[in-house]
Structures are given as C-alpha cells and as structure tokens.
Amino acid sequence: MEPMEESRGLMKKNKLGAWTQISLVVLVGCGIYLSGCGGKVEGNTYTGNGGVVTIEFKSGGKAYVSTGPVSTPCTYEESGKTVTLICEGDKTVFTVDDDGALNGPQGGMLGRLTKKK
C-alpha cells in the first residue's frame, strides 16, 4: 500500500471515529438531560396552604408530608408531568407546572405547592 492510500485510510478511520465520538457525546448528554428532568421532584421540598403543608420528596420514591408538627411517611411515583403521592393508602395526583409548582386537587389542603428554595 502506498503512503498516500494509507493516509486516506487513516483519515476515513479518524472521520468515522470522530462521528462515533460525537454520537456518544450527544447520547450521554441527552441521557444526563433526561435523567435530570425525569427527577423533577426528587430531592425537593414543596410548601403550600400558607406554609402549613410541606412535602419532602426523597430518593427511592419516598416522601414525607408534614402538616404542622405531624409528619407522615408516604411514597410517590413520577411520570412525565404527573406526580402521584400515596399516603396511608390515599392517592393524590399532582401536575407539575412549567414554573415547577405542583397543582393538586382544587379546594383542598394540597391545592398548589411551590418549590422551597
């Protein structure tokens, strides 16, 4: 093989390698982005009803709902823009607003909860 042909072969390999590297970077970036967005409530605390209600969303689908001095262990599931909180067998479904707030059943104690900073 002549030096010119050999260098062309290396260029093709390098180009393929570069595209593969770019693809990997894009895929990893998307994965990080999606995992960051998928865990919208995990690790956050929300308050509502004048500060009377607080919900702490922990890892592993665990949550704690506090109303005044009483704290209740709960679980939660998150799917897209919906968060389902399950406390003592009762389910409450929240919708995540674009501003990050949670909207629960209207007229109840869990109507609108905002993320605590």
QUITA-V914023 format. One record per backbone hydrogen bond with DSSP energy under -0.5 kcal/mol. CO is the residue of the C=O (numbers start at 1). NH is the residue of the N-H. Records with the same first field share a line. If there is no record, write none. Layout:
CO: NH  NH
This chain:
2: 6
3: 7
4: 8
5: 9
6: 10
7: 11
8: 12
9: 13
10: 14
11: 15
12: 16
13: 17
14: 18
15: 19
16: 20
17: 21
18: 22
19: 23
20: 24
21: 25
22: 26
23: 27
24: 28
25: 29
26: 30
27: 31
28: 32
29: 33
30: 34
31: 35
32: 36
33: 37
34: 38
35: 39
37: 40
38: 40
41: 44
44: 57
45: 116
46: 55
47: 114
48: 51  52  53
49: 52
52: 68
53: 48
54: 66
55: 46  57
56: 58  64
57: 43
58: 61
59: 62
61: 76
62: 58
63: 74
64: 56  66
65: 72
66: 54  68
67: 70
70: 67
72: 65
74: 63
75: 86
77: 84
79: 82
81: 96
82: 79
83: 85  94
84: 77
85: 87  92
86: 75
87: 90
90: 87
92: 85
94: 83
95: 97  103
97: 100
101: 97
102: 104  113
103: 95
105: 108
108: 111
111: 104
112: 49
113: 102
114: 47
